[in-house]
Amino acid sequence: MIKNEALSRWVEEVKALCEPDQVVVCDGSEAERDRLIELSLRDGSLLQVNPATYPNSYFHRSSPTDVARTEHLTFICCEKKDDAGPTNNWMAPDDARAKLTPLFKGAMKGRTMYVVPYLMGPVGSPSSRVGVEITDSAYVVLNMRVMTRMGAVAVDALGDRADFVRGLHSTGDLSPERRFICHFPETRTIWSIGSGYGGNALLGKKCHALRIASAQGRAEGWMAEHMLILGLTSPAGETHYIAAAFPSACGKTNLAMMVPSLPGWKVTTVGDDIAWLRVGDDGRLWAINPEAGMFGVAPGTGSKTNPNAMASVKHDAIFTNVALTPSNEPWWEGMDGDPPETATDWQGRPWTRGSGEKAAHPNSRFTVPAKNCPSVTADIDAPSGVPISAIIFGGRRAKAAPLVFESLDWQHGVFVGATMVSETTAAATGAVGVPRNDPMAMLPFCGYNMGDYFGHWLAMGKKASNPPKVFHVNWFRTGPDGKFLWPGFGDNVRVLKWITDRIAGRAEAKRTPVGLVPTPSSLDLSGLGIGDEKLPHLLDVDAATWKAELELQRAFLTKFGDRLPKELWSEHAALEQRLSS
């Protein structure tokens, strides 16, 4: 029974619109999970994987037309088009409701309507927020149970307030022609229909925790960012917390769970995907991870790249669009050992090792509780969050960006994040490997005009008397032979070590037009075999390349017109001047 009057009224409105056979209010209990799994096994939406090797774990297969975020069908629905900005698809709220209401009308006939209250953030945290998703997908409920603090705990946090995010989702008929993901930031509402894929259907994730929360955070004076949060502890016991923004499938999860290659260093994981940040009483930025689970990209994940992730998926996992071996175990490209001789691919078809086809979808996923991960720290439940010493931006760049550089100050750091470019991956539909602007790794996720978003970043820096230092990294730089110059994975701790040494004032840096780059002797490269041949390519800032980059930046920043803060044009002019001199 729902005691919150605002929630009860909304549930009745949705019930009248969608016409389900029954309504179930989810409590988040183990018994409820068991019932939903049994139901899903019976209707075939879940398959149990080998219980001897992957206990309490299940497999889900999507429609082949529903395997990634559909950015071209994702809309910000605010009253004024300029408030959505040039990087978002805009639809007027009245038009969105007129278009989607007929699609939702009767969409749940013959189905169960699940009411899913959820809490984003630690219990008792002033940073946490409540949402409620109404869905007709048991798969979504099971994933939301992993990804959020779901059920009674959210109802208790909400009390009798009406300020919860309202998310309405139906898989509809899964037709791409009738698929829309609409966000109404002014009313903190989400409507999603026609998709069962994670980012489109788990409305607590990108829809709430980034698109709606970014707009809410701007109004309330905090930030919702597409960032991991990790703790890095040195052999001397000094700990720094770092937030880092990378586009999806660019190594963010690997970095969040990294096992350092340097003896005595330790990484603990607070979050692998999203950070909510606010200014603390001490003038520092403090961050919470609003999620309780991990929705990771499977391909490329193995014991070499991410041993903690591999340990995480060994129990209580949901696998989506991976392959299944003859022993009914999940498999994907990049997993440990040799590929199986035969398997069932992600679409349910027979697959052989020599077929030349991918067995798992490139964007196949695993959903696991964060506490499955051996590196996750108790700080994930800290109501106050953790203090951030450094913010890192990074993406896939074969050329241009050096391995690491430090911004000159906060304002320059905002410019570095705002002009970040990365090559596209399979996490979004469309071509792979195409360079595109992805400011702060938030291009698909900012719920309002990004010109105003950059202004909010600048304002947060002014509010914080002791803001984090800002850095940019590029693990993907290639040499003249086209091969990666940097080993990555556990060796990325060497770059993080330089970053924390810069924070502590211990490491040397060389001033370049783009920022402060390590001197060769300030990076710990012991045992790597990176000599005089590779190191200059890793740290080089080529003036001609960056002058071409200036023009790409100019074209991107011009899109925002009068909404772009003048400080970013000042930084662009200063970079041009430094390159010329």
C-alpha positions in Angstrom: 0.0 0.0 0.0 1.3 3.4 -0.9 0.9 6.0 1.8 2.5 9.0 0.0 -0.4 10.9 -1.5 1.5 12.4 -4.4 2.9 9.0 -5.4 -0.5 7.3 -5.0 -2.1 9.8 -7.3 0.6 9.4 -9.9 0.4 5.6 -9.8 -3.4 5.8 -10.4 -2.9 8.2 -13.3 -0.4 5.8 -15.0 -2.6 2.8 -14.3 -5.5 4.5 -16.1 -3.2 5.4 -19.0 -1.4 2.1 -19.4 -4.2 -0.3 -18.4 -2.1 -3.1 -16.8 -3.6 -6.4 -15.6 -2.2 -5.9 -12.2 0.0 -3.4 -10.2 2.9 -4.5 -7.9 4.6 -2.1 -5.6 8.1 -3.3 -5.2 9.7 -3.6 -1.7 13.2 -4.7 -2.7 13.1 -7.9 -0.6 14.9 -11.1 -1.4 11.6 -12.9 -1.6 10.4 -10.4 -4.2 13.6 -11.0 -6.2 13.1 -14.7 -6.1 9.6 -14.4 -7.4 10.6 -12.1 -10.3 13.4 -14.5 -11.3 11.1 -17.5 -11.2 8.6 -15.6 -13.4 11.4 -14.5 -15.8 12.7 -18.0 -16.1 9.2 -19.3 -16.9 8.6 -16.7 -19.7 12.1 -17.0 -21.1 13.3 -13.5 -20.5 16.0 -14.9 -18.3 18.1 -18.0 -18.5 20.0 -19.4 -15.6 23.8 -19.7 -16.3 25.8 -22.5 -14.8 25.0 -22.4 -11.0 28.2 -24.3 -10.1 30.5 -21.6 -11.5 28.2 -18.6 -11.5 25.8 -19.0 -8.6 22.6 -16.9 -8.5 23.4 -15.5 -12.0 21.3 -15.1 -15.1 21.4 -14.2 -18.8 19.1 -11.9 -20.8 19.0 -11.5 -24.5 17.8 -8.2 -26.0 16.1 -7.7 -29.3 18.8 -7.2 -32.0 17.4 -3.7 -32.6 17.7 -2.7 -28.9 21.3 -3.1 -27.8 22.6 0.4 -27.0 21.6 4.0 -26.1 19.7 5.6 -28.9 20.9 9.2 -28.7 18.9 10.3 -31.7 15.7 9.2 -30.0 16.6 10.8 -26.7 15.1 14.2 -26.0 15.2 17.1 -23.5 11.7 18.4 -23.2 11.9 21.9 -21.8 9.7 24.9 -22.6 12.4 26.8 -24.5 14.6 25.2 -27.1 17.6 27.3 -26.2 17.5 25.8 -22.7 18.2 22.4 -24.2 21.0 23.8 -26.3 22.6 22.7 -29.5 24.0 19.4 -28.3 20.6 17.9 -27.2 17.6 16.8 -29.2 14.8 19.1 -28.1 11.0 18.5 -28.1 8.5 20.8 -26.6 6.9 19.2 -23.5 3.3 19.5 -25.0 4.5 17.9 -28.2 6.3 15.1 -26.3 3.2 14.3 -24.3 1.0 14.4 -27.4 3.4 12.0 -29.2 4.0 9.6 -26.4 0.6 9.4 -24.6 -1.0 7.4 -27.4 2.0 5.0 -27.3 1.5 4.5 -23.6 -2.2 4.2 -23.9 -3.0 0.5 -23.1 0.7 -0.4 -23.5 0.6 -2.6 -20.3 -2.5 -4.6 -21.2 -1.8 -8.2 -20.4 1.3 -7.1 -18.3 2.2 -6.3 -14.8 2.9 -2.7 -13.8 5.7 -2.6 -11.4 6.1 0.5 -9.1 9.8 0.8 -8.2 10.8 3.3 -5.5 14.5 3.8 -5.4 17.1 5.9 -3.6 20.1 7.4 -5.5 22.9 7.7 -3.0 23.8 6.5 0.5 21.1 6.1 3.1 20.9 9.3 5.3 23.0 11.4 2.9 21.9 15.0 2.3 23.1 14.4 -1.3 20.8 11.5 -2.0 17.6 11.8 -4.0 14.5 9.6 -4.4 13.0 8.5 -7.7 10.1 6.1 -8.6 10.2 4.2 -11.9 7.0 2.6 -13.2 7.8 -0.2 -15.6 6.3 -3.3 -17.2 9.6 -5.2 -17.4 10.7 -7.6 -14.6 14.2 -7.5 -16.1 14.2 -3.7 -15.4 13.1 -4.3 -11.9 15.8 -6.9 -11.2 18.4 -4.5 -12.6 17.1 -1.5 -10.7 17.3 -3.6 -7.5 21.0 -4.1 -8.2 21.8 -0.6 -9.4 19.9 1.4 -6.7 18.9 1.2 -3.1 15.4 0.0 -4.0 12.1 -0.5 -2.2 11.3 0.2 1.4 14.5 2.2 2.0 13.5 4.6 -0.7 9.9 4.9 0.6 11.3 5.7 4.1 13.6 8.3 2.6 10.7 9.9 0.7 8.3 10.1 3.5 5.3 12.3 2.6 7.2 14.6 0.2 6.3 15.0 -3.4 9.7 15.9 -4.7 10.6 12.6 -6.3 11.7 12.0 -9.9 8.9 10.4 -11.8 10.0 7.8 -14.4 7.5 6.0 -16.7 8.8 3.1 -18.8 7.3 0.5 -21.0 9.0 -1.8 -23.4 6.0 -1.2 -25.8 6.5 -3.3 -28.9 10.3 -2.7 -29.0 9.9 -1.0 -32.4 12.7 1.6 -33.1 10.0 3.6 -34.9 8.0 3.9 -31.7 11.0 4.3 -29.3 11.5 7.6 -27.4 13.4 8.5 -24.2 12.1 11.9 -23.1 13.3 14.0 -20.1 11.3 16.8 -18.7 13.8 18.6 -16.4 11.4 21.3 -15.3 9.0 18.8 -13.8 11.7 16.1 -13.1 9.9 13.5 -15.1 11.1 10.8 -17.5 9.1 9.0 -20.2 10.8 6.1 -22.0 9.0 3.7 -24.3 10.0 1.1 -26.9 13.3 -0.1 -25.4 14.5 -2.6 -22.8 18.2 -1.7 -23.0 19.8 -0.6 -19.8 20.5 3.1 -20.4 17.1 3.6 -22.0 15.1 1.5 -19.5 16.9 1.6 -16.1 15.7 5.2 -15.5 17.6 5.7 -12.3 20.9 5.5 -14.3 21.7 7.9 -17.1 18.2 9.4 -17.3 17.8 10.4 -13.6 21.4 10.3 -12.2 22.7 12.5 -15.0 20.2 14.2 -17.3 17.6 15.1 -14.7 20.1 15.4 -11.8 22.5 17.7 -13.8 19.6 20.2 -14.2 18.5 19.7 -10.6 22.1 20.2 -9.4 22.5 23.4 -11.3 19.3 24.8 -9.7 20.4 23.6 -6.2 24.2 24.3 -6.4 25.7 20.9 -6.9 27.0 18.8 -9.8 25.9 15.5 -11.4 28.8 14.1 -13.5 29.7 11.1 -15.6 32.7 10.2 -13.4 34.2 7.4 -11.5 35.5 7.9 -8.0 38.5 6.1 -6.7 40.8 6.3 -3.7 44.5 6.0 -4.3 46.7 5.1 -1.2 50.5 5.3 -1.4 52.9 3.0 0.4 53.3 5.7 3.0 49.5 5.6 3.7 48.6 8.9 2.1 45.1 8.7 0.4 43.8 10.9 -2.3 40.3 10.6 -3.8 40.1 11.2 -7.6 37.1 11.7 -9.8 37.6 11.0 -13.5 35.4 11.5 -16.6 35.7 9.2 -19.6 33.2 8.4 -22.4 31.6 5.0 -22.1 33.8 2.0 -23.0 37.0 4.1 -22.7 38.5 2.3 -19.7 36.6 4.0 -16.9 35.5 0.8 -15.1 39.0 -0.6 -15.5 40.5 2.5 -13.9 38.0 2.6 -11.1 38.9 -1.0 -10.1 42.5 -1.0 -11.0 45.0 -3.3 -9.4 48.2 -1.2 -9.4 51.4 -2.5 -10.8 53.6 -0.5 -8.4 54.3 -2.4 -5.1 52.6 -0.9 -2.1 50.0 1.2 -4.0 46.3 0.5 -3.5 43.2 1.6 -5.4 39.8 1.5 -3.7 36.6 1.9 -5.7 33.9 4.4 -4.6 32.1 4.4 -7.9 32.7 3.3 -11.5 30.4 5.6 -13.5 28.6 8.5 -11.8 29.5 11.1 -9.2 27.4 13.8 -7.5 29.6 16.6 -6.1 28.9 19.5 -3.8 31.1 22.0 -2.0 31.7 21.0 1.6 32.2 23.3 4.7 35.9 23.0 4.2 35.8 24.5 0.7 36.6 21.2 -1.0 34.4 19.3 -3.5 32.9 16.2 -1.9 31.5 13.4 -4.0 29.0 10.5 -3.5 28.3 7.6 -5.9 24.6 7.7 -6.3 24.5 4.1 -7.5 24.6 0.8 -5.6 25.6 -1.4 -8.6 27.7 -1.6 -11.7 26.5 -1.9 -15.3 29.8 -2.7 -17.0 30.8 -3.3 -20.6 31.7 -7.0 -20.9 33.9 -7.3 -24.1 37.5 -6.5 -23.3 37.1 -7.3 -19.6 39.4 -10.1 -18.4 41.8 -10.9 -15.6 44.6 -8.9 -17.3 42.5 -5.8 -17.9 40.3 -5.8 -14.8 40.7 -8.7 -12.4 38.4 -7.0 -9.9 35.6 -6.9 -12.4 36.1 -10.6 -13.2 35.8 -11.4 -9.5 32.7 -9.3 -9.3 30.8 -11.2 -12.0 31.3 -14.6 -10.4 28.0 -14.5 -8.5 24.7 -12.6 -8.3 25.2 -11.2 -11.8 22.9 -10.4 -14.7 24.6 -10.8 -18.1 23.0 -9.1 -21.1 23.8 -10.0 -24.7 27.0 -12.0 -24.0 27.6 -15.5 -25.5 27.0 -18.8 -23.7 29.5 -21.7 -23.8 28.4 -25.3 -24.1 28.7 -25.5 -20.3 26.2 -22.6 -20.0 28.8 -20.1 -18.8 28.9 -16.5 -20.0 31.7 -15.7 -22.5 32.8 -12.6 -24.4 35.7 -11.4 -26.5 38.6 -10.4 -24.3 37.7 -12.9 -21.5 40.4 -15.1 -20.1 41.9 -18.0 -22.0 41.2 -19.3 -25.5 37.8 -18.8 -27.0 35.5 -21.8 -26.9 35.4 -24.0 -30.0 31.6 -23.5 -30.1 29.1 -21.3 -28.3 25.7 -19.8 -28.6 26.1 -16.2 -29.7 24.3 -13.2 -28.2 21.4 -13.6 -30.6 20.9 -17.3 -29.8 22.6 -18.6 -32.9 25.3 -21.4 -33.2 28.8 -19.8 -33.2 32.2 -21.3 -33.9 35.7 -20.0 -33.1 36.6 -19.7 -36.8 33.5 -18.0 -38.0 35.0 -14.5 -38.0 31.9 -13.2 -36.2 31.7 -11.7 -32.7 30.0 -14.1 -30.2 29.1 -11.4 -27.7 27.6 -8.0 -28.7 30.3 -5.3 -28.5 28.1 -3.5 -26.0 27.1 -6.6 -24.0 26.9 -5.9 -20.3 27.1 -7.3 -16.8 25.0 -5.9 -13.9 26.4 -6.7 -10.4 26.1 -5.2 -6.9 29.0 -2.9 -6.2 29.8 -4.8 -3.1 30.7 -7.8 -5.2 33.8 -5.9 -6.2 36.9 -6.7 -4.1 38.2 -3.2 -4.4 34.9 -1.4 -3.3 35.4 0.6 -0.1 32.9 1.2 2.7 33.1 4.9 1.6 30.4 4.0 -1.0 27.9 4.2 1.9 29.4 7.3 3.6 26.6 9.9 3.9 29.2 12.7 3.6 30.9 11.2 0.5 34.6 11.6 0.0 36.8 14.7 -0.6 38.1 15.1 -4.2 41.7 16.1 -4.6 41.9 15.7 -8.4 39.5 15.7 -11.4 40.7 13.8 -14.5 39.3 14.2 -18.1 40.3 11.7 -20.8 39.2 9.9 -23.9 40.5 8.0 -26.9 43.0 10.1 -28.9 45.5 8.5 -31.2 47.4 11.8 -31.6 47.4 15.3 -30.1 46.9 14.8 -26.4 49.9 13.7 -24.4 49.8 10.9 -21.8 49.0 13.4 -19.1 48.9 17.1 -18.4 47.8 19.3 -15.6 45.6 22.4 -16.2 47.0 25.8 -15.3 44.1 26.5 -12.9 40.4 25.7 -12.4 39.2 27.9 -15.2 41.7 26.4 -17.6 40.6 23.0 -16.4 37.0 23.7 -17.3 38.2 24.7 -20.8 40.1 21.4 -21.0 37.0 19.5 -20.1 34.8 21.5 -22.3 36.9 20.9 -25.4 37.6 17.2 -24.8 37.5 15.0 -27.9 37.2 11.2 -28.0 36.7 8.5 -30.6 33.3 6.9 -30.5 32.7 3.3 -29.2 30.0 0.7 -29.3 28.3 2.0 -26.2 26.2 4.3 -28.5 24.6 3.5 -31.8 26.4 4.8 -35.0 29.9 4.5 -36.4 32.8 3.4 -34.2 36.1 5.2 -34.1 34.9 8.6 -35.2 36.4 11.6 -33.2 33.7 13.7 -31.6 33.5 16.4 -29.0 32.4 15.0 -25.7 32.8 17.7 -23.1 33.4 16.3 -19.6 32.2 13.0 -21.1 28.7 14.5 -20.7 27.6 15.1 -24.3 24.8 12.5 -24.3 23.9 13.1 -20.6 23.7 16.8 -19.9 20.0 17.7 -19.3 20.3 21.4 -20.3 22.2 23.8 -22.4 25.9 22.9 -22.2 26.9 26.6 -22.5 25.1 27.0 -19.1 26.6 23.8 -17.9 30.1 25.2 -18.5 29.1 28.3 -16.6 27.9 26.1 -13.7 31.4 24.5 -13.6 33.0 27.9 -13.5 30.6 28.9 -10.7 31.4 25.8 -8.7 35.1 26.6 -8.8 34.4 30.0 -7.4 32.3 28.5 -4.6 35.1 26.1 -3.6 37.9 27.8 -1.8 40.0 24.7 -2.2 38.9 23.1 -5.6 40.6 20.0 -7.0 43.4 20.2 -9.5 42.3 19.3 -13.0 44.2 16.9 -15.3 43.8 15.3 -18.7 45.0 11.8 -19.6 45.2 9.8 -22.8 46.0 6.1 -22.5 45.4 5.6 -26.2 48.2 7.6 -27.9 49.8 5.7 -30.7 53.3 5.8 -32.2 54.4 6.1 -35.8 53.7 2.3 -36.2 50.1 2.8 -35.1 50.6 0.8 -31.9 49.7 2.0 -28.4 52.6 3.6 -26.7 51.3 3.2 -23.1 50.7 -0.3 -21.6 47.6 1.0 -19.6 45.6 -1.1 -17.1 47.6 -1.5 -13.8 50.4 0.6 -15.1 48.1 3.6 -15.1 48.9 3.9 -11.5 52.2 5.5 -12.6 50.2 8.4 -14.0 48.0 8.6 -10.9 51.2 8.7 -8.8 52.5 11.7 -10.7 49.1 13.4 -10.3 49.1 12.9 -6.5 52.7 14.0 -6.3 51.7 17.2 -8.2 48.9 17.7 -5.6 51.5 17.3 -2.8 54.0 19.6 -4.6 56.6 16.8 -5.1 56.7 16.1 -8.8 58.2 18.2 -11.5 56.4 19.4 -14.7 57.3 21.2 -17.9 55.1 24.1 -19.0 53.7 23.5 -22.5 51.1 25.5 -24.5 48.3 23.0 -23.4 49.3 22.6 -19.7 51.9 21.1 -17.4 53.4 17.9 -18.7 55.6 15.5 -16.6 59.4 15.8 -17.0 60.7 12.4 -18.1 62.4 11.9 -14.7 59.2 12.7 -12.7 57.3 9.7 -14.1 58.0 6.3 -12.4 58.6 4.1 -15.5 60.7 1.5 -13.7 60.5 -1.9 -15.4 58.3 -0.7 -18.3 60.9 -0.7 -21.0 59.7 2.7 -22.2 62.9 4.3 -23.3 64.1 7.4 -25.2 62.3 6.2 -28.3 58.7 6.1 -27.0 58.7 8.6 -24.2 59.0 11.8 -26.4 56.0 10.6 -28.4 54.0 10.0 -25.2 54.7 13.5 -23.8 55.0 15.5 -27.0 52.8 18.6 -27.6 53.0 19.3 -31.3 52.3 22.9 -32.1 51.0 22.2 -35.6 48.6 19.5 -34.4 47.3 21.7 -31.7 46.8 24.7 -34.0 44.5 22.4 -36.1 42.8 21.4 -32.8 42.2 25.1 -32.1 40.0 25.3 -35.2 38.0 22.2 -34.1 37.5 23.8 -30.7 36.4 27.1 -32.2 33.8 25.4 -34.4 32.4 23.5 -31.4 32.4 26.4 -29.0 30.7 28.7 -31.5 27.6 26.4 -31.4 26.7 27.8 -28.0 26.5 31.4 -29.1 25.7 33.8 -26.3 25.3 31.0 -23.8 29.0 30.2 -23.8 30.8 31.8 -20.9 33.3 34.5 -22.0 35.9 32.8 -19.9 36.1 29.9 -22.3 36.8 32.2 -25.2 39.5 33.8 -23.1 41.1 30.4 -22.5 40.8 29.6 -26.3 42.6 32.9 -27.1 45.2 32.2 -24.5 45.9 28.8 -25.9 46.2 30.3 -29.4 48.7 32.9 -28.0 50.8 30.2 -26.3 50.9 28.1 -29.4 52.0 31.1 -31.5 54.8 32.1 -29.1 
